[in-house]
Amino acid sequence: MEKKKIHFDHMKSWIWIFILFLSLIFILVGFFELFEFENPKLNKRISAIGFFLQVVYFSKMFWYKNYVQWNKKGAVVRINSWISKSLNFDQINKTELIQNTLIITKKNGDTVTFDLNEIREADSQKLNEIIVKNTIANNVLRS
């Protein structure tokens, strides 16, 4: 059986930032009717395009079965599920990758476990490295 891949999104892609910014411009132009058109429905269509671009942007995580999206503050991890788990890096106390299981212990004692049996070894390691690296960076900045 072939192991599954995790799609990683570091949230620094200028294309996606541009699309989000463009969608906000379309929504504002359509809502406040900054331009007068011969067809009065055109402002509503411009606004609808903006909302459609936002739907595309925020639906990215549902395009993949295994998805990790992160920035310097935290991560959203969805592995073999439709439900994702949010992690704040400054709340993580310890991370362990034991026998294809990623165990994350938070500072309040709660644990979050991800079963990585069906995931490629390289992607499991990358997920662990992302969490460890950002946890260390957040803890150093807080000290």
Buried (B, 14 or more C-beta within 10 A) or exposed (E): EEBBEBBBBEEEEEEBEEBBEBBEEBBEBBEEBEEEEEEEEBBEEBBBBBEEBBEBBEEBBEEBBBBBBBEEEBBBBBBEEEEBBEBBBBBBBEBEBEEBEBEBBBEEEEEBEBEBEBBBEEBBEBBBEBBBEBBEEBBEEEE
